[in-house]
Amino acid sequence: MPDSLWIAFGLVLIAEGLGPLIAPNGWRQMVAQLSQQPDTQLRRIGGCLVVTGAVIAYWFIR
């Protein structure tokens, strides 16, 4: 179990690092636009990401 958590953490870091690596200007603009969003919108986005991640994890675990 702990090994799979480290693998998942590594994959998250890879996915998060692709944006600034491939398109740093676009990534910077996206972060600037996100920082202008109200808290409720950011919570909605975060919730959708959490649910999507949980569904994907569940899909591959079963």
C-alpha positions as CSV (number, residue, x, y, z in Angstrom):
1,M,0.0,0.0,0.0
2,P,2.6,2.6,0.9
3,D,4.4,1.9,-2.4
4,S,1.3,2.6,-4.4
5,L,0.9,5.9,-2.6
6,W,4.4,7.0,-3.5
7,I,3.8,6.0,-7.1
8,A,0.5,8.0,-7.1
9,F,2.4,11.0,-5.5
10,G,5.1,10.8,-8.2
11,L,2.5,10.7,-11.0
12,V,0.8,13.7,-9.5
13,L,4.1,15.6,-9.5
14,I,4.7,14.6,-13.1
15,A,1.3,15.8,-14.2
16,E,1.6,19.1,-12.3
17,G,5.0,19.7,-13.7
18,L,4.0,19.3,-17.3
19,G,2.2,22.6,-17.6
20,P,5.1,24.9,-16.5
21,L,7.6,22.7,-18.4
22,I,5.8,22.7,-21.8
23,A,4.0,26.1,-21.7
24,P,5.3,28.4,-18.9
25,N,3.6,31.5,-20.2
26,G,0.2,29.8,-20.7
27,W,0.6,28.2,-17.2
28,R,1.4,31.6,-15.6
29,Q,-1.7,33.2,-17.3
30,M,-3.9,30.3,-16.1
31,V,-2.6,30.7,-12.5
32,A,-3.2,34.5,-12.7
33,Q,-6.8,33.9,-13.9
34,L,-7.4,31.4,-11.2
35,S,-6.2,33.8,-8.6
36,Q,-8.9,36.2,-9.7
37,Q,-11.7,33.7,-9.2
38,P,-13.9,33.9,-6.1
39,D,-13.4,31.4,-3.3
40,T,-16.7,29.5,-4.2
41,Q,-15.6,29.0,-7.8
42,L,-12.2,27.7,-6.6
43,R,-13.9,25.3,-4.2
44,R,-16.1,24.0,-6.9
45,I,-13.1,23.4,-9.2
46,G,-11.2,21.7,-6.3
47,G,-14.2,19.5,-5.5
48,C,-14.6,18.5,-9.1
49,L,-10.9,17.5,-9.3
50,V,-11.2,15.5,-6.1
51,V,-14.3,13.6,-7.2
52,T,-12.7,13.0,-10.7
53,G,-9.5,11.7,-9.1
54,A,-11.4,9.5,-6.7
55,V,-13.5,8.0,-9.6
56,I,-10.4,7.3,-11.6
57,A,-8.6,5.7,-8.6
58,Y,-11.6,3.6,-7.8
59,W,-11.9,2.5,-11.5
60,F,-8.3,1.3,-11.6
61,I,-8.3,-0.3,-8.1
62,R,-11.3,-2.5,-8.6
